[in-house]
Amino acid sequence: MATHEGDLHPATPAGISALVGAFGAMAEDIDLNTVLERVASAACALVDARYGALGVIGPDRLLSAFITVGLENDAAGKTFPQPRGHDAPGLSLAHAHSSPPHDLPQHERAGGTPEQHPRTRSFVDVPIRIHDRVFGNLYLTEKNGGGGFTGTDEKLLVALAAAAAIAIANSHLFDDSARRTRWLEGGLDAVREILEQTDPSRSPAESTAHHALRASHSDLTLVLRETGDRRGLLCEAAAGPDAGSFASDSWDYPALLDDLTATSTPLLLTPAEIDGLLPGFSPPAPSTALCVRLAGSGERRYILFGRRSAFPFTDVDHEMVRTFTSNVSLALELLRAHRRREQEAVFGDRDRIARDLHDLVVQRLFAAGLSIQNLRKHLSDRKALERIGAVTAQLDATIRELRDTIYSLRSVPQVTPNFSAGIFALVEATAREHALQPDLNLSGPLDAAMDPGSAEHVRGVLQEGLSNALRHAAAHSVTITVQALEDHLEMQIIDDGIGFAEPSSGPGLTGMRRHAELCGGTLSISSTPGRGTRVLLTVPLTARGS
């Protein structure tokens, strides 16, 4: 520490009063910027300096705040830009340092000081630190009276800087606590909404994206799912101002996700890696992003947290994102297990019905048919014999239909994917052999709203309608929209192909109409030659809680 003439001069009463005032400001319930402004002003009064500044280091080790005192009152009336990041004067300083009188811009520790800064002839900088942790620096220039700063000045500033360090540390602790609370509340809200379906307008993936956006203070959150055997990534849900630009979009699978396991730390992505993960999107790209994999036995899913702001993700964000995703993963697994139990109950009923049909109904119909056939030997009237033959034929047809029904009931797999996953898989499988990739849009609580029986018929209409559009329409684009509304489900298949004047009466259209009837829905098909085709299926949904 340098010493100069006048080292033993005591601080003035005004300086002591300013020091006490600064300490008092730190005890008040006011924001950090106000406290730092008072500290910088008190420092100027304490050592009788004309200009003062206080720089704070952010989580990225760059300058996050730079507060000035005196510059705005300079006689020249000039404004001065904030020093840039690493260019802030003296940010690496660990000890107080003062200079003998000379021009400030030429001082070796004044890197980053703007050229327009008033010419000064004295300078002192003091680190704001607690033990080995440096939070920033306090700078004072231009000692009134033209002299240099004394050792007493430095000691007083060190005491003031120590108090400022405590204020900054407490502010950081409060911010960290608030950030942890926000993450925990966001995770609990997501879990509650997923398990209890408190918001029927959102699917589990949409609930996850919505609460992830709020918990992380991000500009964009995406829930991504792998398609096929790592053939690509599909955006299941998006939240944020530009969410509509990403919903249901798909991209090639990026190799950077290969090492991201459900137990690994979140992956911090650079702008170049973000471009590789989400290529070709129109909104401004996030400047930084965290990507984490959701745990679970189902499909591989990821959450992307993206920020376009200058605030980086902190260590607390890295810590809490794992807690958030663990809670959401558990909720999704519980929901999957609950739906599996419901499916198993339905399939158990199907097996019982199939057994009853086979062991009771079919056998009784068969016995009834034999009894009617035995009546032939007791009758000679031609019309009566023809009638017996017709009834026997009807019984045989009924038995065949019952056996087909029994076969279809028993051929349903015991564990099936949920409705939305089944839609994704069906579209992917149907379009696999075609160059055209359909655009799929899902919205609403589809998985919770659809019962397995109706879901099977909706997929039947989708498979036939999509197959027709891909094979026969010569379309350049096919858009599929499936949405669960308040009391019904709507599915549209729209293509821009050749269209037709009158729909054919082939087995495809007959099968689509049959599926619509079996699920209690209505099917409409509209088309104009040269202007494409629109298939609309509307299916009523059972009221919740009934």
ZINOR-V500681 format. One record per pair of residues at least 12 apart in sequence whose ideal C-beta (glycine too) atoms are under 8 Angstrom apart, sorted by the first residue. I is the first residue (numbers start at 1). J is the second residue. D is the distance in whole Angstrom. If there is no record, write none. Layout:
BEGIN
i: <I:I>
j: <J:J>
d: <D:D>
END
This chain:
BEGIN
i: <1:1:1:1:1:1:2:2:2:2:2:2:3:3:4:4:4:4:4:4:4:5:5:6:6:6:7:7:7:8:9:9:10:11:11:11:11:12:14:15:15:15:15:15:16:17:18:18:18:18:18:19:19:19:19:19:21:21:22:22:22:22:22:22:22:22:23:25:25:26:26:26:26:26:32:32:32:33:33:35:35:36:36:36:36:36:36:36:37:37:39:39:39:39:39:39:40:40:40:40:40:40:40:41:42:43:43:43:43:43:44:44:44:46:46:46:46:47:47:47:47:47:47:47:48:48:48:49:49:49:49:49:49:49:49:50:50:50:50:50:50:51:51:51:51:51:51:51:51:51:52:52:52:52:52:52:52:53:53:53:53:53:53:53:54:54:54:54:54:54:54:54:55:55:55:55:55:55:55:55:56:56:56:56:57:57:57:57:58:59:59:59:60:62:62:63:63:63:63:63:63:63:65:66:66:66:68:71:71:74:76:78:80:80:80:81:83:83:83:84:86:87:87:88:88:89:89:89:89:89:89:89:89:90:90:90:90:90:91:91:93:93:93:93:93:94:94:94:95:96:96:96:96:96:96:96:97:97:97:97:98:98:98:98:98:98:98:98:99:99:99:99:100:100:101:101:101:101:101:102:103:103:103:104:104:104:104:104:104:105:105:107:109:109:110:118:120:120:121:121:122:122:122:122:122:122:122:123:123:123:123:124:124:124:124:124:124:124:125:125:125:125:126:126:126:126:126:126:127:128:128:128:128:128:129:129:129:130:130:130:130:133:135:135:135:135:135:136:138:138:138:138:140:140:176:176:179:179:179:179:180:180:182:182:182:183:183:183:183:183:183:183:183:184:184:185:186:186:186:186:186:186:187:187:187:187:187:187:188:189:189:190:190:190:190:190:190:190:190:190:190:191:191:191:191:193:193:194:194:194:194:194:194:195:195:195:197:197:197:200:200:200:200:200:200:200:201:201:202:202:203:203:203:203:203:203:203:203:203:203:204:204:204:204:205:205:205:205:205:206:206:206:206:208:208:208:208:208:209:209:209:209:209:209:209:209:210:212:212:212:212:212:213:213:215:215:216:216:216:216:216:217:217:218:218:218:218:218:219:219:219:219:219:219:219:220:220:220:220:220:220:220:220:220:220:220:220:220:221:221:221:221:221:221:221:222:222:222:222:222:222:222:222:223:223:223:223:223:223:223:224:224:224:224:224:225:225:225:225:225:226:226:226:226:227:227:227:228:230:231:232:232:232:232:233:233:233:233:233:233:233:234:234:234:234:235:235:235:235:236:236:236:236:240:242:245:245:245:246:246:247:248:248:248:248:249:250:251:251:251:251:252:254:254:256:256:256:256:257:257:257:257:260:260:260:260:261:262:262:262:262:262:263:264:265:265:266:266:266:266:266:266:267:267:267:268:268:268:268:268:269:269:269:269:270:271:271:271:271:274:274:274:277:277:278:284:285:286:286:286:287:287:287:287:288:288:288:288:289:289:289:289:290:290:290:290:290:290:291:291:291:292:292:292:292:293:294:294:294:294:295:295:295:295:295:296:296:296:296:297:297:298:298:298:298:298:299:303:303:305:336:339:339:340:343:343:343:343:344:344:346:346:346:347:347:350:350:350:351:351:353:354:354:354:354:357:357:357:358:358:361:362:362:362:362:365:365:365:365:366:366:368:369:369:369:369:372:372:372:372:373:373:375:376:412:416:418:419:419:419:419:419:420:420:420:422:422:423:423:423:423:423:423:424:426:426:426:426:427:427:427:427:430:430:430:430:431:431:434:434:436:436:436:436:436:438:438:438:438:438:438:439:439:439:439:440:440:441:441:441:441:441:442:442:443:443:443:443:444:444:444:445:446:446:446:446:449:449:449:450:450:450:451:453:454:454:454:454:454:457:457:457:457:457:457:458:458:458:458:458:458:458:458:460:460:460:461:461:461:461:461:461:461:462:462:462:462:464:464:464:464:465:465:465:466:466:466:467:468:469:469:469:469:472:473:473:473:473:473:473:474:474:475:475:475:475:476:476:477:477:478:478:478:479:479:479:479:480:480:480:481:484:485:487:487:487:488:488:488:488:489:489:489:489:489:490:490:490:491:491:491:492:492:492:492:493:493:493:494:494:494:494:495:495:496:496:497:497:498:498:499:499:499:499:499:499:499:500:500:500:501:501:503:503:509:512:516:516:519:520:520:521:521:521:521:522:522:523:523:523:524>
j: <95:96:97:98:151:154:97:98:99:100:151:154:150:151:98:100:147:148:149:150:151:147:150:147:150:152:150:151:152:152:150:152:152:46:47:152:156:48:45:45:46:47:48:156:46:45:41:42:43:45:46:42:46:156:159:160:38:42:38:39:41:42:43:160:163:164:163:38:39:39:163:164:166:167:167:168:171:65:67:164:167:54:56:65:67:164:167:168:67:69:54:138:160:163:164:167:52:53:54:67:68:69:138:69:160:69:138:140:157:160:69:70:140:153:156:157:160:124:140:143:149:153:156:157:143:144:145:70:124:140:141:142:143:144:149:70:120:141:142:143:144:68:69:70:71:118:120:140:141:142:68:69:70:138:139:140:141:66:67:68:69:71:138:139:66:67:128:136:137:138:139:164:67:83:88:89:91:136:137:139:128:135:136:168:91:134:135:136:312:312:314:315:312:85:86:82:83:84:85:86:88:91:136:82:83:88:80:117:118:118:118:116:114:116:117:114:112:113:114:112:112:111:112:112:137:109:110:111:112:113:125:137:139:109:110:125:137:139:136:137:109:125:127:134:137:127:129:134:127:124:125:126:127:154:157:158:109:124:125:126:122:123:124:125:148:149:153:154:122:123:124:148:122:148:121:122:146:147:148:121:119:120:121:117:119:120:121:123:141:117:119:123:123:125:123:142:141:142:142:146:141:142:143:146:147:148:149:139:140:141:149:139:140:141:149:153:154:157:137:138:139:140:138:154:157:158:160:161:161:161:162:164:165:168:161:162:165:162:165:166:169:169:164:165:168:169:172:168:157:160:161:164:153:157:314:316:314:316:317:320:316:320:214:215:217:215:216:316:317:320:321:323:324:320:323:215:211:212:214:215:216:324:211:215:323:324:327:328:327:211:214:207:208:210:211:212:215:324:327:328:331:327:328:330:331:207:211:207:208:328:331:332:335:331:334:335:445:448:544:444:445:448:449:484:486:544:444:445:444:445:236:237:420:442:443:444:445:446:447:448:331:332:335:447:223:236:237:301:420:223:237:239:443:223:237:303:328:332:221:222:223:237:238:239:243:303:239:239:303:305:324:328:239:240:320:324:290:305:317:321:324:307:311:240:286:305:306:307:240:241:286:306:307:308:309:238:239:240:241:242:243:246:286:304:305:306:307:308:238:239:240:303:304:305:306:235:237:238:246:278:303:304:306:235:236:237:238:301:302:303:236:301:302:303:304:299:300:301:302:424:253:299:300:301:250:424:428:428:253:253:250:251:252:253:250:251:252:253:254:277:302:248:249:250:424:247:248:249:250:248:301:420:442:306:283:281:282:283:278:281:441:439:440:441:442:281:437:277:278:279:280:279:276:277:269:273:276:277:277:291:293:302:291:292:293:302:293:293:294:295:296:329:295:293:318:322:290:291:292:318:321:322:290:291:292:288:289:290:313:318:288:289:290:291:288:285:286:287:288:286:289:306:291:304:304:308:308:306:307:308:307:308:309:310:306:307:312:313:304:305:306:307:304:305:313:317:318:321:303:304:305:305:321:322:325:325:325:328:329:332:325:326:329:330:333:329:332:333:336:333:336:332:333:336:417:421:421:325:328:321:418:418:447:415:414:415:416:452:414:415:451:452:453:412:414:409:410:412:409:410:409:405:406:409:410:402:405:406:403:406:402:399:402:403:406:395:398:399:402:395:399:395:392:395:396:399:388:391:392:395:388:392:388:388:456:452:447:446:447:450:455:458:442:446:447:455:459:440:442:446:459:462:482:440:459:462:463:466:440:462:466:480:463:466:467:470:466:470:470:471:470:475:476:477:478:466:469:470:478:479:480:477:478:479:480:480:482:479:480:481:482:483:482:483:481:482:483:484:483:484:485:484:482:483:484:489:484:489:541:484:489:541:542:519:489:519:520:521:539:515:516:518:519:521:539:482:489:491:515:519:521:537:539:511:512:515:491:512:515:516:523:535:537:480:482:491:493:508:511:512:515:493:512:535:478:480:493:508:508:493:495:497:533:497:495:497:498:499:532:533:497:498:495:496:497:532:496:497:495:496:493:494:495:492:493:494:495:492:493:494:494:541:541:540:541:543:538:539:540:541:537:538:539:540:541:536:537:538:536:537:539:534:535:536:537:533:534:535:532:533:534:535:532:533:531:532:532:533:529:530:527:528:529:530:531:532:533:527:529:533:527:529:525:527:525:535:537:539:539:539:540:537:538:539:540:537:538:535:536:537:536>
d: <7:6:8:8:6:6:7:5:8:8:7:8:7:4:8:7:8:5:7:5:7:8:8:7:5:8:5:4:6:7:6:6:7:6:8:7:6:7:6:6:4:7:7:7:8:8:7:4:8:4:5:6:5:7:7:6:7:6:5:5:8:4:8:6:7:8:6:4:7:8:6:8:7:5:7:7:4:7:7:8:5:5:7:7:5:7:8:8:6:8:6:7:6:8:5:8:5:7:4:5:7:5:7:5:7:8:6:6:6:6:5:6:7:8:5:7:7:7:6:7:6:4:6:6:6:5:7:8:8:4:6:6:6:7:8:5:8:7:4:8:6:7:7:4:6:7:7:7:5:5:7:4:6:7:7:5:8:6:7:5:7:8:8:4:7:5:7:7:8:5:7:7:8:7:5:8:6:5:5:7:8:6:4:6:6:7:6:5:8:6:5:7:5:4:7:7:6:7:6:8:4:7:8:5:6:7:7:8:8:6:7:5:5:6:6:6:4:7:8:6:8:6:3:5:8:6:5:6:5:5:7:7:6:5:8:4:5:7:7:6:7:6:5:8:6:6:7:7:7:7:7:4:7:5:7:6:7:7:6:8:8:7:4:8:7:4:7:6:7:5:7:7:8:6:4:5:7:7:5:6:6:7:7:7:7:4:8:5:6:6:7:6:8:7:7:7:4:4:7:7:7:6:4:8:7:5:6:7:7:5:8:7:5:8:4:7:6:7:5:7:5:8:5:7:5:6:8:5:7:5:8:5:5:7:7:8:6:7:5:7:6:8:8:5:4:7:8:7:6:7:5:7:8:7:8:5:7:5:7:7:6:6:8:6:7:5:7:8:8:4:7:7:5:7:7:7:5:7:5:3:8:6:7:7:6:4:4:7:7:5:8:6:6:8:4:7:8:8:7:5:7:5:7:7:4:4:7:5:7:7:4:7:6:6:6:6:6:5:8:8:5:7:8:8:8:7:6:7:8:7:8:7:7:7:8:7:6:6:6:8:8:6:6:7:4:4:4:8:8:8:4:8:8:5:7:7:5:8:5:7:5:4:6:4:8:8:5:7:6:6:7:8:4:6:8:6:8:5:7:7:8:8:8:7:8:5:6:5:6:7:6:6:5:5:7:7:7:4:8:6:7:8:6:8:8:4:8:8:7:5:6:7:7:6:7:6:7:5:6:8:7:4:8:7:5:4:8:6:7:6:7:7:4:8:6:5:7:5:8:7:7:6:4:8:7:7:6:6:5:6:5:6:5:5:6:5:7:6:7:8:8:7:8:5:7:6:6:5:7:8:7:8:8:8:4:6:6:5:8:7:7:7:5:5:7:8:7:7:6:6:8:8:6:5:8:6:7:7:8:7:8:7:7:7:5:7:6:5:7:4:7:7:7:7:7:7:5:7:4:6:5:7:7:5:7:7:8:6:7:8:7:4:7:6:8:6:8:6:8:6:5:7:7:7:8:6:8:3:6:5:7:6:8:8:7:5:6:7:6:6:4:7:7:5:6:7:7:6:7:5:8:8:6:7:5:8:6:7:5:7:7:7:4:8:8:5:6:5:7:7:8:8:8:6:8:8:7:6:8:7:7:6:7:6:8:7:6:6:7:8:8:5:8:6:6:5:8:7:7:7:6:8:5:4:5:6:7:5:8:5:6:6:5:7:8:6:6:5:7:8:6:7:6:4:7:8:6:6:6:7:7:6:6:6:8:7:4:5:5:4:5:8:6:5:5:7:6:7:7:8:7:7:6:7:6:6:6:8:5:8:7:7:6:5:6:7:7:6:5:8:6:7:7:7:6:7:8:8:4:7:6:7:7:5:7:5:8:7:7:5:7:8:5:7:8:8:4:7:5:3:7:5:6:8:5:8:4:7:5:7:7:7:7:7:8:4:8:8:6:4:7:5:4:8:8:8:7:6:8:7:8:7:6:7:7:4:7:5:5:6:7:8:5:7:8:6:7:5:6:5:8:4:6:5:7:7:6:8:6:6:4:7:7:8:5:3:6:8:7:6:5:5:4:5:4:7:6:8:7:5:7:7:5:8:8:5:8:7:5:8:8:7:8:7:6:7:6:6:5:6:8:7:5:8:6:7:7:6:7:4:8:6:7:5:8:8:7:4:7:7:5:8:5:6:8:4:5:6:7:6:4:5:5:6:5:5:5:5:6:7:8:6:5:7:7:8:6:8:5:7:6:6:6:4:7:7:5:7:7:5:5>
END
